[in-house]
Amino acid sequence: MKRSAYLLALPITAMALLAGCGGSDDNSSSSNPAPEPTTQTEKPAENGSGGSSTVALAADPNGALAYDTDSLEAKAGTVAVDFTNDAAIGHDVVIEQDGNEVARGEIITGGSETVSFNAKAGEYTFFCSLPGHEAAGMKGTLTVK
């Protein structure tokens, strides 16, 4: 009798253990990896706008010290700059307003990244921060409306 009770308890215990190992929508589990750090810099919007926009910016794919445009437009709120550099030489994108840095991407080669920040209406400057690149013309204006 004890053996049959033991054999009956074994599958019930196994089912209970397996049920405890099931998935959960709770993301507070310690087995979830920590989120990857991003290269995005965010500052709060000063105008209270909740809008968002994405603009595309690319470095010259042939390695010239130039972006594909010197003028971008976005709406106030969260602005995402999708930056692509298919060239073999490294480039980045830095965004400033009135001489104050509001966002900075990583130096990338043969890839892309998105740099996001909260923007109020106004004029911003974007440029490549590598020595000599901005002076060679790798810069432009982002107008936020």
Backbone as CSV, one residue per row, in Angstrom:
resi,resn,N_x,N_y,N_z,CA_x,CA_y,CA_z,C_x,C_y,C_z
1,MET,0.824,-1.192,0.000,0.000,0.000,0.000,0.868,1.255,0.000
2,LYS,1.949,1.240,0.803,2.832,2.401,0.840,3.460,2.646,-0.520
3,ARG,3.822,1.563,-1.220,4.462,1.712,-2.527,3.490,2.344,-3.527
4,SER,2.233,1.939,-3.542,1.272,2.505,-4.490,0.988,3.972,-4.154
5,ALA,0.971,4.332,-2.893,0.784,5.726,-2.507,1.978,6.558,-2.976
6,TYR,3.180,6.002,-2.870,4.401,6.682,-3.308,4.364,6.869,-4.820
7,LEU,3.965,5.823,-5.560,3.904,5.907,-7.013,2.840,6.906,-7.467
8,LEU,1.782,7.046,-6.726,0.743,8.024,-7.047,1.217,9.440,-6.729
9,ALA,1.955,9.597,-5.660,2.438,10.915,-5.253,3.519,11.431,-6.199
10,LEU,4.298,10.553,-6.783,5.391,10.949,-7.659,4.893,11.744,-8.873
11,PRO,3.907,11.268,-9.642,3.437,12.062,-10.792,2.783,13.373,-10.374
12,ILE,2.084,13.367,-9.249,1.444,14.598,-8.776,2.500,15.629,-8.418
13,THR,3.570,15.201,-7.751,4.672,16.107,-7.401,5.353,16.631,-8.661
14,ALA,5.582,15.749,-9.630,6.219,16.168,-10.880,5.363,17.193,-11.609
15,MET,4.051,17.008,-11.645,3.165,17.971,-12.308,3.182,19.308,-11.589
16,ALA,3.225,19.277,-10.278,3.264,20.521,-9.505,4.555,21.276,-9.792
17,LEU,5.662,20.570,-9.871,6.938,21.206,-10.165,6.952,21.785,-11.571
18,LEU,6.434,21.054,-12.535,6.391,21.550,-13.909,5.472,22.755,-14.028
19,ALA,4.369,22.754,-13.320,3.458,23.897,-13.347,4.149,25.131,-12.785
20,GLY,4.987,24.947,-11.795,5.721,26.070,-11.203,6.779,26.617,-12.127
21,CYS,7.208,25.841,-13.127,8.243,26.274,-14.069,7.648,26.950,-15.292
22,GLY,6.344,27.061,-15.352,5.689,27.631,-16.523,6.017,29.096,-16.685
23,GLY,5.716,29.628,-17.883,5.993,31.034,-18.180,5.073,31.945,-17.396
24,SER,5.434,33.190,-17.390,4.662,34.202,-16.687,4.774,35.501,-17.439
25,ASP,3.759,36.314,-17.358,3.813,37.634,-17.959,4.506,38.628,-17.047
26,ASP,4.878,38.215,-15.872,5.561,39.080,-14.917,7.025,39.188,-15.311
27,ASN,7.464,40.383,-15.682,8.846,40.586,-16.119,9.791,40.859,-14.970
28,SER,9.345,40.658,-13.736,10.196,40.945,-12.593,11.072,39.764,-12.234
29,SER,11.009,38.703,-12.985,11.796,37.509,-12.703,13.280,37.827,-12.811
30,SER,14.057,37.260,-11.933,15.491,37.523,-11.948,16.180,36.785,-13.084
31,SER,15.466,35.890,-13.785,16.086,35.176,-14.893,16.078,36.003,-16.173
32,ASN,15.341,37.118,-16.213,15.345,37.974,-17.386,16.628,38.778,-17.414
33,PRO,17.291,38.849,-18.583,18.524,39.629,-18.649,18.229,41.121,-18.533
34,ALA,19.213,41.848,-18.050,19.070,43.302,-17.931,19.019,43.893,-19.327
35,PRO,18.278,44.984,-19.526,18.226,45.589,-20.847,19.591,46.120,-21.258
36,GLU,19.848,46.059,-22.558,21.111,46.558,-23.094,21.147,48.078,-22.973
37,PRO,22.304,48.638,-22.657,22.398,50.100,-22.629,22.253,50.648,-24.042
38,THR,21.719,51.852,-24.166,21.544,52.461,-25.475,22.464,53.652,-25.607
39,THR,22.566,54.133,-26.823,23.384,55.309,-27.072,22.512,56.545,-27.155
40,GLN,21.305,56.432,-26.695,20.379,57.530,-26.797,20.469,58.421,-25.566
41,THR,20.413,59.700,-25.808,20.392,60.665,-24.720,19.033,61.325,-24.732
42,GLU,18.376,61.321,-23.602,17.056,61.931,-23.547,17.020,63.043,-22.520
43,LYS,16.405,64.138,-22.923,16.172,65.252,-22.020,14.683,65.568,-22.103
44,PRO,14.069,66.003,-21.008,12.629,66.245,-21.040,12.248,67.370,-21.993
45,ALA,11.123,67.211,-22.646,10.614,68.267,-23.518,10.206,69.451,-22.668
46,GLU,10.558,70.636,-23.132,10.248,71.837,-22.361,8.922,72.460,-22.789
47,ASN,8.348,71.958,-23.882,7.114,72.553,-24.347,5.901,71.695,-24.057
48,GLY,6.105,70.549,-23.410,5.013,69.678,-23.053,4.415,68.926,-24.226
49,SER,5.035,68.996,-25.401,4.509,68.310,-26.566,4.698,66.815,-26.426
50,GLY,3.705,66.052,-26.831,3.793,64.609,-26.733,3.994,63.964,-28.094
51,GLY,4.283,64.752,-29.142,4.446,64.224,-30.482,5.749,63.477,-30.643
52,SER,5.886,62.834,-31.784,7.145,62.169,-32.089,7.348,62.152,-33.586
53,SER,8.598,62.106,-34.001,8.913,61.995,-35.413,10.267,61.330,-35.578
54,THR,10.461,60.749,-36.749,11.712,60.086,-37.077,12.258,60.696,-38.351
55,VAL,13.540,61.004,-38.334,14.209,61.534,-39.525,15.384,60.615,-39.856
56,ALA,15.704,60.524,-41.135,16.802,59.669,-41.584,18.005,60.529,-41.950
57,LEU,19.164,60.062,-41.540,20.416,60.745,-41.838,21.450,59.673,-42.157
58,ALA,22.221,59.883,-43.220,23.232,58.894,-43.599,24.545,59.588,-43.909
59,ALA,25.635,58.909,-43.597,26.964,59.376,-43.988,27.189,58.955,-45.437
60,ASP,28.040,59.678,-46.135,28.362,59.320,-47.506,28.919,57.894,-47.541
61,PRO,28.327,56.990,-48.313,28.753,55.586,-48.307,30.135,55.362,-48.924
62,ASN,30.637,56.352,-49.667,31.953,56.219,-50.295,33.089,56.727,-49.419
63,GLY,32.779,57.195,-48.229,33.808,57.632,-47.293,34.091,59.120,-47.275
64,ALA,33.376,59.890,-48.086,33.563,61.343,-48.046,33.095,61.858,-46.690
65,LEU,33.680,62.949,-46.251,33.303,63.539,-44.970,32.056,64.394,-45.175
66,ALA,30.932,63.708,-45.354,29.668,64.391,-45.627,28.503,63.515,-45.214
67,TYR,27.412,64.181,-44.805,26.133,63.510,-44.629,25.386,63.611,-45.956
68,ASP,24.281,62.881,-46.083,23.495,62.928,-47.314,22.618,64.176,-47.401
69,THR,22.535,64.936,-46.307,21.771,66.179,-46.299,22.369,67.123,-45.261
70,ASP,22.097,68.410,-45.431,22.530,69.370,-44.417,21.325,70.040,-43.768
71,SER,20.121,69.471,-44.027,18.903,70.051,-43.476,17.896,68.949,-43.167
72,LEU,17.399,68.944,-41.932,16.378,67.996,-41.500,15.251,68.764,-40.820
73,GLU,14.023,68.217,-40.878,12.880,68.813,-40.187,12.166,67.748,-39.390
74,ALA,11.691,68.127,-38.198,10.954,67.208,-37.330,9.927,68.012,-36.556
75,LYS,8.989,67.294,-35.941,8.022,67.985,-35.103,8.450,67.875,-33.641
76,ALA,8.011,68.821,-32.829,8.387,68.852,-31.412,7.909,67.598,-30.701
77,GLY,8.660,67.195,-29.715,8.385,65.979,-28.957,9.590,65.060,-29.063
78,THR,9.354,63.787,-29.085,10.457,62.835,-29.214,10.901,62.791,-30.668
79,VAL,12.171,63.092,-30.883,12.745,63.052,-32.226,13.744,61.905,-32.263
80,ALA,13.579,61.029,-33.241,14.498,59.911,-33.443,15.254,60.160,-34.743
81,VAL,16.581,60.153,-34.648,17.424,60.304,-35.832,17.957,58.920,-36.170
82,ASP,17.471,58.351,-37.278,17.966,57.058,-37.750,19.220,57.329,-38.578
83,PHE,20.384,57.055,-37.983,21.671,57.353,-38.621,22.275,56.088,-39.197
84,THR,22.678,56.155,-40.470,23.296,55.032,-41.160,24.665,55.445,-41.662
85,ASN,25.646,54.576,-41.443,26.987,54.787,-41.982,27.447,53.490,-42.634
86,ASP,27.357,53.425,-43.952,27.798,52.247,-44.696,29.252,52.359,-45.138
87,ALA,29.910,53.444,-44.807,31.308,53.649,-45.194,32.251,52.879,-44.277
88,ALA,33.477,52.702,-44.747,34.502,52.004,-43.960,35.148,52.918,-42.923
89,ILE,34.863,54.206,-42.983,35.406,55.164,-42.019,34.322,55.472,-40.985
90,GLY,34.725,55.598,-39.734,33.773,55.836,-38.656,33.193,57.235,-38.662
91,HIS,31.925,57.319,-38.290,31.223,58.594,-38.138,30.230,58.456,-36.982
92,ASP,29.796,59.590,-36.466,28.730,59.616,-35.469,27.829,60.795,-35.767
93,VAL,26.844,60.984,-34.919,25.996,62.163,-35.027,25.803,62.715,-33.620
94,VAL,26.073,64.008,-33.487,25.877,64.741,-32.238,24.871,65.844,-32.541
95,ILE,23.959,66.077,-31.618,22.949,67.114,-31.813,23.073,68.120,-30.681
96,GLU,23.167,69.388,-31.061,23.299,70.478,-30.090,22.259,71.539,-30.366
97,GLN,21.911,72.256,-29.295,21.094,73.451,-29.426,21.743,74.532,-28.589
98,ASP,21.994,75.675,-29.210,22.640,76.807,-28.542,23.943,76.388,-27.857
99,GLY,24.696,75.516,-28.493,25.980,75.082,-27.947,25.885,74.016,-26.872
100,ASN,24.687,73.585,-26.528,24.492,72.539,-25.510,24.145,71.216,-26.192
101,GLU,24.899,70.182,-25.871,24.646,68.864,-26.441,23.347,68.294,-25.886
102,VAL,22.457,67.844,-26.791,21.197,67.242,-26.366,21.140,65.755,-26.696
103,ALA,21.992,65.293,-27.618,22.034,63.867,-27.953,23.362,63.548,-28.630
104,ARG,23.829,62.307,-28.415,25.084,61.861,-29.029,24.985,60.371,-29.313
105,GLY,25.327,60.000,-30.525,25.381,58.595,-30.902,26.797,58.063,-30.769
106,GLU,26.917,56.774,-30.970,28.227,56.119,-30.963,28.889,56.297,-32.323
107,ILE,30.199,56.180,-32.354,30.917,56.151,-33.625,30.668,54.776,-34.228
108,ILE,30.126,54.763,-35.438,29.811,53.494,-36.083,30.451,53.423,-37.465
109,THR,30.708,52.219,-37.891,31.251,51.934,-39.217,30.447,50.791,-39.808
110,GLY,29.933,50.975,-40.999,29.191,49.915,-41.659,27.972,49.457,-40.887
111,GLY,27.187,50.392,-40.379,26.007,50.014,-39.601,25.068,51.193,-39.424
112,SER,24.150,51.037,-38.472,23.196,52.106,-38.205,22.796,52.093,-36.744
113,GLU,22.243,53.191,-36.308,21.732,53.331,-34.948,20.702,54.442,-34.944
114,THR,19.930,54.476,-33.869,18.945,55.531,-33.696,19.295,56.329,-32.453
115,VAL,19.348,57.625,-32.624,19.625,58.552,-31.530,18.345,59.337,-31.289
116,SER,17.797,59.248,-30.081,16.529,59.915,-29.771,16.709,60.936,-28.662
117,PHE,15.885,61.959,-28.725,15.876,62.967,-27.670,14.539,63.689,-27.718
118,ASN,14.197,64.369,-26.646,12.984,65.175,-26.585,13.340,66.589,-27.008
119,ALA,12.606,67.101,-27.974,12.953,68.391,-28.565,11.794,69.370,-28.478
120,LYS,12.119,70.591,-28.136,11.155,71.670,-28.245,11.386,72.346,-29.598
121,ALA,10.447,73.157,-30.010,10.566,73.842,-31.287,11.813,74.724,-31.292
122,GLY,12.506,74.723,-32.419,13.695,75.554,-32.556,14.694,74.956,-33.525
123,GLU,15.860,75.571,-33.561,16.944,75.150,-34.456,17.979,74.346,-33.677
124,TYR,18.388,73.242,-34.238,19.424,72.379,-33.669,20.501,72.188,-34.715
125,THR,21.703,71.943,-34.268,22.813,71.631,-35.161,23.151,70.166,-34.995
126,PHE,23.378,69.462,-36.114,23.880,68.087,-36.038,25.230,68.046,-36.753
127,PHE,26.136,67.236,-36.223,27.474,67.155,-36.802,28.163,65.868,-36.381
128,CYS,29.252,65.547,-37.101,30.103,64.414,-36.746,31.205,64.951,-35.842
129,SER,31.407,64.296,-34.707,32.345,64.818,-33.708,33.789,64.352,-33.916
130,LEU,34.046,63.511,-34.903,35.423,63.073,-35.116,36.264,64.257,-35.592
131,PRO,37.513,64.332,-35.159,38.358,65.477,-35.507,38.401,65.742,-37.017
132,GLY,38.097,66.983,-37.376,38.148,67.428,-38.757,36.894,67.172,-39.569
133,HIS,36.007,66.317,-39.112,34.831,65.976,-39.913,33.842,67.133,-39.999
134,GLU,33.547,67.776,-38.881,32.626,68.918,-38.912,33.224,70.044,-39.751
135,ALA,34.505,70.315,-39.575,35.170,71.380,-40.323,35.155,71.100,-41.820
136,ALA,35.155,69.826,-42.193,35.130,69.447,-43.607,33.717,69.547,-44.198
137,GLY,32.720,69.836,-43.346,31.368,70.027,-43.841,30.364,68.994,-43.375
138,MET,30.770,68.131,-42.473,29.861,67.087,-41.986,29.000,67.662,-40.860
139,LYS,28.039,68.510,-41.274,27.170,69.176,-40.305,25.909,69.629,-41.012
140,GLY,24.928,70.004,-40.224,23.687,70.490,-40.798,22.778,71.052,-39.720
141,THR,21.563,71.424,-40.139,20.585,72.022,-39.247,19.345,71.153,-39.177
142,LEU,18.891,70.896,-37.969,17.624,70.203,-37.709,16.640,71.257,-37.208
143,THR,15.572,71.452,-37.944,14.543,72.414,-37.548,13.380,71.650,-36.942
144,VAL,13.042,71.982,-35.706,11.945,71.336,-34.997,10.799,72.336,-34.900
145,LYS,9.619,71.905,-35.360,8.449,72.804,-35.389,7.391,72.313,-34.428
